[in-house]
């Protein structure tokens, strides 16, 4: 059996603009979430976002990406 995780990372955060790509200790916030998924033994991590920059960062960390339209973000 394989385990998957789906991370929903909206580009237009209302509280903290662009929070998913803001650096925390020099590392984009989304990277911490992806790393924790893999460290927990999750087989496949998917990141869904309306933001191309978030998707690029996620893909570089080994996550599969799902581009979603802004209308449903």
Jmol script that loads the backbone (N, CA, C; Angstrom):
load data "model"
ATOM      1  N   UNK A   1       0.837  -1.172   0.000  1.00  0.00           N
ATOM      2  CA  UNK A   1       0.000   0.000   0.000  1.00  0.00           C
ATOM      3  C   UNK A   1       0.891   1.247   0.000  1.00  0.00           C
ATOM      4  N   UNK A   2       0.523   2.218  -0.799  1.00  0.00           N
ATOM      5  CA  UNK A   2       1.254   3.482  -0.858  1.00  0.00           C
ATOM      6  C   UNK A   2       0.458   4.571  -0.162  1.00  0.00           C
ATOM      7  N   UNK A   3       1.200   5.481   0.452  1.00  0.00           N
ATOM      8  CA  UNK A   3       0.585   6.607   1.146  1.00  0.00           C
ATOM      9  C   UNK A   3       0.914   7.878   0.373  1.00  0.00           C
ATOM     10  N   UNK A   4      -0.107   8.714   0.167  1.00  0.00           N
ATOM     11  CA  UNK A   4       0.117   9.990  -0.511  1.00  0.00           C
ATOM     12  C   UNK A   4      -0.296  11.141   0.402  1.00  0.00           C
ATOM     13  N   UNK A   5       0.269  12.297   0.119  1.00  0.00           N
ATOM     14  CA  UNK A   5      -0.109  13.532   0.810  1.00  0.00           C
ATOM     15  C   UNK A   5      -0.411  14.576  -0.250  1.00  0.00           C
ATOM     16  N   UNK A   6      -1.409  15.389   0.023  1.00  0.00           N
ATOM     17  CA  UNK A   6      -1.735  16.501  -0.867  1.00  0.00           C
ATOM     18  C   UNK A   6      -1.612  17.787  -0.063  1.00  0.00           C
ATOM     19  N   UNK A   7      -0.734  18.661  -0.512  1.00  0.00           N
ATOM     20  CA  UNK A   7      -0.506  19.948   0.145  1.00  0.00           C
ATOM     21  C   UNK A   7      -1.210  21.011  -0.687  1.00  0.00           C
ATOM     22  N   UNK A   8      -2.095  21.760  -0.061  1.00  0.00           N
ATOM     23  CA  UNK A   8      -2.792  22.846  -0.738  1.00  0.00           C
ATOM     24  C   UNK A   8      -2.068  24.144  -0.382  1.00  0.00           C
ATOM     25  N   UNK A   9      -1.482  24.783  -1.383  1.00  0.00           N
ATOM     26  CA  UNK A   9      -0.657  25.972  -1.143  1.00  0.00           C
ATOM     27  C   UNK A   9      -1.130  27.108  -2.034  1.00  0.00           C
ATOM     28  N   UNK A  10      -1.990  27.917  -1.487  1.00  0.00           N
ATOM     29  CA  UNK A  10      -2.559  29.031  -2.240  1.00  0.00           C
ATOM     30  C   UNK A  10      -1.544  30.156  -2.407  1.00  0.00           C
ATOM     31  N   UNK A  11      -1.523  30.760  -3.572  1.00  0.00           N
ATOM     32  CA  UNK A  11      -0.600  31.861  -3.828  1.00  0.00           C
ATOM     33  C   UNK A  11      -1.037  33.167  -3.209  1.00  0.00           C
ATOM     34  N   UNK A  12      -2.325  33.384  -3.078  1.00  0.00           N
ATOM     35  CA  UNK A  12      -2.844  34.659  -2.604  1.00  0.00           C
ATOM     36  C   UNK A  12      -3.281  34.625  -1.150  1.00  0.00           C
ATOM     37  N   UNK A  13      -2.349  34.386  -0.253  1.00  0.00           N
ATOM     38  CA  UNK A  13      -2.681  34.369   1.172  1.00  0.00           C
ATOM     39  C   UNK A  13      -3.189  35.732   1.622  1.00  0.00           C
ATOM     40  N   UNK A  14      -4.221  35.714   2.440  1.00  0.00           N
ATOM     41  CA  UNK A  14      -4.791  36.974   2.917  1.00  0.00           C
ATOM     42  C   UNK A  14      -4.058  37.506   4.144  1.00  0.00           C
ATOM     43  N   UNK A  15      -3.621  36.628   5.018  1.00  0.00           N
ATOM     44  CA  UNK A  15      -2.975  37.058   6.255  1.00  0.00           C
ATOM     45  C   UNK A  15      -1.545  37.522   6.062  1.00  0.00           C
ATOM     46  N   UNK A  16      -0.733  36.667   5.457  1.00  0.00           N
ATOM     47  CA  UNK A  16       0.673  36.975   5.190  1.00  0.00           C
ATOM     48  C   UNK A  16       0.895  36.770   3.691  1.00  0.00           C
ATOM     49  N   UNK A  17       1.015  37.859   2.942  1.00  0.00           N
ATOM     50  CA  UNK A  17       1.184  37.727   1.490  1.00  0.00           C
ATOM     51  C   UNK A  17       2.369  36.837   1.107  1.00  0.00           C
ATOM     52  N   UNK A  18       2.108  35.910   0.182  1.00  0.00           N
ATOM     53  CA  UNK A  18       3.137  35.008  -0.373  1.00  0.00           C
ATOM     54  C   UNK A  18       3.802  34.149   0.698  1.00  0.00           C
ATOM     55  N   UNK A  19       3.051  33.806   1.747  1.00  0.00           N
ATOM     56  CA  UNK A  19       3.642  33.117   2.899  1.00  0.00           C
ATOM     57  C   UNK A  19       4.274  31.771   2.542  1.00  0.00           C
ATOM     58  N   UNK A  20       3.745  31.063   1.571  1.00  0.00           N
ATOM     59  CA  UNK A  20       4.288  29.743   1.249  1.00  0.00           C
ATOM     60  C   UNK A  20       5.689  29.779   0.664  1.00  0.00           C
ATOM     61  N   UNK A  21       6.092  30.927   0.125  1.00  0.00           N
ATOM     62  CA  UNK A  21       7.450  31.028  -0.413  1.00  0.00           C
ATOM     63  C   UNK A  21       8.327  31.971   0.402  1.00  0.00           C
ATOM     64  N   UNK A  22       7.793  32.510   1.493  1.00  0.00           N
ATOM     65  CA  UNK A  22       8.604  33.359   2.368  1.00  0.00           C
ATOM     66  C   UNK A  22       9.638  32.494   3.062  1.00  0.00           C
ATOM     67  N   UNK A  23      10.813  33.052   3.237  1.00  0.00           N
ATOM     68  CA  UNK A  23      11.901  32.295   3.856  1.00  0.00           C
ATOM     69  C   UNK A  23      11.787  32.269   5.373  1.00  0.00           C
ATOM     70  N   UNK A  24      12.038  31.094   5.929  1.00  0.00           N
ATOM     71  CA  UNK A  24      12.155  30.892   7.353  1.00  0.00           C
ATOM     72  C   UNK A  24      13.508  30.217   7.547  1.00  0.00           C
ATOM     73  N   UNK A  25      14.435  30.922   8.170  1.00  0.00           N
ATOM     74  CA  UNK A  25      15.820  30.443   8.289  1.00  0.00           C
ATOM     75  C   UNK A  25      16.437  30.181   6.911  1.00  0.00           C
ATOM     76  N   UNK A  26      16.095  31.024   5.942  1.00  0.00           N
ATOM     77  CA  UNK A  26      16.683  30.921   4.609  1.00  0.00           C
ATOM     78  C   UNK A  26      16.060  29.867   3.710  1.00  0.00           C
ATOM     79  N   UNK A  27      14.964  29.248   4.154  1.00  0.00           N
ATOM     80  CA  UNK A  27      14.321  28.177   3.393  1.00  0.00           C
ATOM     81  C   UNK A  27      12.841  28.533   3.196  1.00  0.00           C
ATOM     82  N   UNK A  28      12.321  28.386   1.967  1.00  0.00           N
ATOM     83  CA  UNK A  28      10.903  28.672   1.751  1.00  0.00           C
ATOM     84  C   UNK A  28      10.017  27.798   2.647  1.00  0.00           C
ATOM     85  N   UNK A  29       8.988  28.377   3.201  1.00  0.00           N
ATOM     86  CA  UNK A  29       8.094  27.691   4.137  1.00  0.00           C
ATOM     87  C   UNK A  29       7.548  26.386   3.567  1.00  0.00           C
ATOM     88  N   UNK A  30       7.190  26.357   2.300  1.00  0.00           N
ATOM     89  CA  UNK A  30       6.627  25.153   1.687  1.00  0.00           C
ATOM     90  C   UNK A  30       7.598  23.973   1.752  1.00  0.00           C
ATOM     91  N   UNK A  31       8.909  24.262   1.729  1.00  0.00           N
ATOM     92  CA  UNK A  31       9.908  23.193   1.786  1.00  0.00           C
ATOM     93  C   UNK A  31       9.821  22.399   3.085  1.00  0.00           C
ATOM     94  N   UNK A  32       9.530  23.077   4.192  1.00  0.00           N
ATOM     95  CA  UNK A  32       9.415  22.381   5.468  1.00  0.00           C
ATOM     96  C   UNK A  32       8.285  21.358   5.437  1.00  0.00           C
ATOM     97  N   UNK A  33       7.163  21.737   4.870  1.00  0.00           N
ATOM     98  CA  UNK A  33       6.016  20.841   4.797  1.00  0.00           C
ATOM     99  C   UNK A  33       6.327  19.630   3.930  1.00  0.00           C
ATOM    100  N   UNK A  34       6.928  19.862   2.785  1.00  0.00           N
ATOM    101  CA  UNK A  34       7.271  18.757   1.876  1.00  0.00           C
ATOM    102  C   UNK A  34       8.270  17.817   2.536  1.00  0.00           C
ATOM    103  N   UNK A  35       9.289  18.377   3.166  1.00  0.00           N
ATOM    104  CA  UNK A  35      10.308  17.559   3.833  1.00  0.00           C
ATOM    105  C   UNK A  35       9.691  16.705   4.934  1.00  0.00           C
ATOM    106  N   UNK A  36       8.789  17.280   5.718  1.00  0.00           N
ATOM    107  CA  UNK A  36       8.147  16.518   6.788  1.00  0.00           C
ATOM    108  C   UNK A  36       7.339  15.347   6.234  1.00  0.00           C
ATOM    109  N   UNK A  37       6.706  15.551   5.103  1.00  0.00           N
ATOM    110  CA  UNK A  37       5.959  14.457   4.472  1.00  0.00           C
ATOM    111  C   UNK A  37       6.887  13.310   4.105  1.00  0.00           C
ATOM    112  N   UNK A  38       7.979  13.629   3.439  1.00  0.00           N
ATOM    113  CA  UNK A  38       8.918  12.573   3.040  1.00  0.00           C
ATOM    114  C   UNK A  38       9.572  11.926   4.258  1.00  0.00           C
ATOM    115  N   UNK A  39       9.919  12.730   5.261  1.00  0.00           N
ATOM    116  CA  UNK A  39      10.527  12.184   6.482  1.00  0.00           C
ATOM    117  C   UNK A  39       9.566  11.254   7.223  1.00  0.00           C
ATOM    118  N   UNK A  40       8.264  11.480   7.069  1.00  0.00           N
ATOM    119  CA  UNK A  40       7.255  10.638   7.723  1.00  0.00           C
ATOM    120  C   UNK A  40       7.005   9.331   6.963  1.00  0.00           C
ATOM    121  N   UNK A  41       7.676   9.172   5.824  1.00  0.00           N
ATOM    122  CA  UNK A  41       7.530   7.938   5.063  1.00  0.00           C
ATOM    123  C   UNK A  41       6.443   7.959   4.014  1.00  0.00           C
ATOM    124  N   UNK A  42       5.930   9.130   3.719  1.00  0.00           N
ATOM    125  CA  UNK A  42       4.903   9.238   2.689  1.00  0.00           C
ATOM    126  C   UNK A  42       5.539   8.970   1.329  1.00  0.00           C
ATOM    127  N   UNK A  43       4.893   8.127   0.548  1.00  0.00           N
ATOM    128  CA  UNK A  43       5.467   7.697  -0.726  1.00  0.00           C
ATOM    129  C   UNK A  43       5.417   8.760  -1.812  1.00  0.00           C
ATOM    130  N   UNK A  44       4.289   9.441  -1.938  1.00  0.00           N
ATOM    131  CA  UNK A  44       4.118  10.459  -2.971  1.00  0.00           C
ATOM    132  C   UNK A  44       3.519  11.713  -2.356  1.00  0.00           C
ATOM    133  N   UNK A  45       4.165  12.837  -2.623  1.00  0.00           N
ATOM    134  CA  UNK A  45       3.683  14.126  -2.137  1.00  0.00           C
ATOM    135  C   UNK A  45       3.242  14.935  -3.352  1.00  0.00           C
ATOM    136  N   UNK A  46       2.038  15.468  -3.292  1.00  0.00           N
ATOM    137  CA  UNK A  46       1.500  16.316  -4.339  1.00  0.00           C
ATOM    138  C   UNK A  46       1.277  17.704  -3.762  1.00  0.00           C
ATOM    139  N   UNK A  47       1.701  18.724  -4.484  1.00  0.00           N
ATOM    140  CA  UNK A  47       1.432  20.097  -4.084  1.00  0.00           C
ATOM    141  C   UNK A  47       0.505  20.705  -5.125  1.00  0.00           C
ATOM    142  N   UNK A  48      -0.634  21.208  -4.654  1.00  0.00           N
ATOM    143  CA  UNK A  48      -1.607  21.837  -5.525  1.00  0.00           C
ATOM    144  C   UNK A  48      -1.607  23.336  -5.252  1.00  0.00           C
ATOM    145  N   UNK A  49      -1.468  24.116  -6.331  1.00  0.00           N
ATOM    146  CA  UNK A  49      -1.422  25.569  -6.176  1.00  0.00           C
ATOM    147  C   UNK A  49      -1.834  26.259  -7.464  1.00  0.00           C
ATOM    148  N   UNK A  50      -2.220  27.515  -7.290  1.00  0.00           N
ATOM    149  CA  UNK A  50      -2.515  28.381  -8.426  1.00  0.00           C
ATOM    150  C   UNK A  50      -1.298  29.227  -8.789  1.00  0.00           C
ATOM    151  N   UNK A  51      -0.217  29.080  -8.032  1.00  0.00           N
ATOM    152  CA  UNK A  51       0.959  29.939  -8.154  1.00  0.00           C
ATOM    153  C   UNK A  51       2.133  29.171  -8.752  1.00  0.00           C
ATOM    154  N   UNK A  52       2.629  29.639  -9.895  1.00  0.00           N
ATOM    155  CA  UNK A  52       3.721  28.946 -10.588  1.00  0.00           C
ATOM    156  C   UNK A  52       5.005  28.902  -9.772  1.00  0.00           C
ATOM    157  N   UNK A  53       5.300  29.934  -9.009  1.00  0.00           N
ATOM    158  CA  UNK A  53       6.530  29.952  -8.209  1.00  0.00           C
ATOM    159  C   UNK A  53       6.467  28.904  -7.091  1.00  0.00           C
ATOM    160  N   UNK A  54       5.322  28.786  -6.451  1.00  0.00           N
ATOM    161  CA  UNK A  54       5.155  27.747  -5.427  1.00  0.00           C
ATOM    162  C   UNK A  54       5.339  26.372  -6.052  1.00  0.00           C
ATOM    163  N   UNK A  55       4.739  26.156  -7.207  1.00  0.00           N
ATOM    164  CA  UNK A  55       4.843  24.859  -7.879  1.00  0.00           C
ATOM    165  C   UNK A  55       6.272  24.541  -8.284  1.00  0.00           C
ATOM    166  N   UNK A  56       7.011  25.537  -8.729  1.00  0.00           N
ATOM    167  CA  UNK A  56       8.411  25.319  -9.108  1.00  0.00           C
ATOM    168  C   UNK A  56       9.245  24.917  -7.889  1.00  0.00           C
ATOM    169  N   UNK A  57       9.052  25.615  -6.789  1.00  0.00           N
ATOM    170  CA  UNK A  57       9.786  25.294  -5.560  1.00  0.00           C
ATOM    171  C   UNK A  57       9.418  23.885  -5.091  1.00  0.00           C
ATOM    172  N   UNK A  58       8.132  23.570  -5.106  1.00  0.00           N
ATOM    173  CA  UNK A  58       7.671  22.253  -4.668  1.00  0.00           C
ATOM    174  C   UNK A  58       8.248  21.140  -5.540  1.00  0.00           C
ATOM    175  N   UNK A  59       8.247  21.352  -6.829  1.00  0.00           N
ATOM    176  CA  UNK A  59       8.784  20.346  -7.745  1.00  0.00           C
ATOM    177  C   UNK A  59      10.271  20.129  -7.505  1.00  0.00           C
ATOM    178  N   UNK A  60      11.004  21.202  -7.230  1.00  0.00           N
ATOM    179  CA  UNK A  60      12.440  21.085  -6.933  1.00  0.00           C
ATOM    180  C   UNK A  60      12.703  20.297  -5.655  1.00  0.00           C
ATOM    181  N   UNK A  61      11.706  20.210  -4.782  1.00  0.00           N
ATOM    182  CA  UNK A  61      11.837  19.450  -3.533  1.00  0.00           C
ATOM    183  C   UNK A  61      11.351  18.012  -3.673  1.00  0.00           C
ATOM    184  N   UNK A  62      10.949  17.628  -4.881  1.00  0.00           N
ATOM    185  CA  UNK A  62      10.534  16.250  -5.120  1.00  0.00           C
ATOM    186  C   UNK A  62       9.035  16.020  -5.098  1.00  0.00           C
ATOM    187  N   UNK A  63       8.270  17.077  -4.906  1.00  0.00           N
ATOM    188  CA  UNK A  63       6.818  16.956  -4.908  1.00  0.00           C
ATOM    189  C   UNK A  63       6.305  16.915  -6.346  1.00  0.00           C
ATOM    190  N   UNK A  64       5.254  16.134  -6.557  1.00  0.00           N
ATOM    191  CA  UNK A  64       4.552  16.204  -7.834  1.00  0.00           C
ATOM    192  C   UNK A  64       3.635  17.423  -7.746  1.00  0.00           C
ATOM    193  N   UNK A  65       3.351  18.027  -8.874  1.00  0.00           N
ATOM    194  CA  UNK A  65       2.588  19.272  -8.824  1.00  0.00           C
ATOM    195  C   UNK A  65       1.241  19.137  -9.530  1.00  0.00           C
ATOM    196  N   UNK A  66       0.286  19.891  -9.016  1.00  0.00           N
ATOM    197  CA  UNK A  66      -1.053  19.974  -9.604  1.00  0.00           C
ATOM    198  C   UNK A  66      -1.377  21.453  -9.722  1.00  0.00           C
ATOM    199  N   UNK A  67      -1.438  21.933 -10.949  1.00  0.00           N
ATOM    200  CA  UNK A  67      -1.777  23.340 -11.214  1.00  0.00           C
ATOM    201  C   UNK A  67      -3.291  23.478 -11.154  1.00  0.00           C
ATOM    202  N   UNK A  68      -3.775  24.395 -10.322  1.00  0.00           N
ATOM    203  CA  UNK A  68      -5.217  24.602 -10.268  1.00  0.00           C
ATOM    204  C   UNK A  68      -5.552  26.040 -10.614  1.00  0.00           C
ATOM    205  N   UNK A  69      -6.721  26.269 -11.183  1.00  0.00           N
ATOM    206  CA  UNK A  69      -7.105  27.628 -11.569  1.00  0.00           C
ATOM    207  C   UNK A  69      -7.323  28.529 -10.349  1.00  0.00           C
ATOM    208  N   UNK A  70      -7.051  29.805 -10.532  1.00  0.00           N
ATOM    209  CA  UNK A  70      -7.228  30.780  -9.448  1.00  0.00           C
ATOM    210  C   UNK A  70      -8.674  30.808  -8.947  1.00  0.00           C
ATOM    211  N   UNK A  71      -9.621  30.546  -9.842  1.00  0.00           N
ATOM    212  CA  UNK A  71     -11.038  30.605  -9.459  1.00  0.00           C
ATOM    213  C   UNK A  71     -11.402  29.615  -8.352  1.00  0.00           C
ATOM    214  N   UNK A  72     -10.679  28.507  -8.253  1.00  0.00           N
ATOM    215  CA  UNK A  72     -11.008  27.525  -7.222  1.00  0.00           C
ATOM    216  C   UNK A  72      -9.964  27.483  -6.116  1.00  0.00           C
ATOM    217  N   UNK A  73      -9.107  28.465  -6.089  1.00  0.00           N
ATOM    218  CA  UNK A  73      -8.078  28.504  -5.042  1.00  0.00           C
ATOM    219  C   UNK A  73      -8.628  29.227  -3.891  1.00  0.00           C
TER     220      UNK A  73
END
end "model"
wireframe off; spacefill off
backbone 0.3
color backbone group
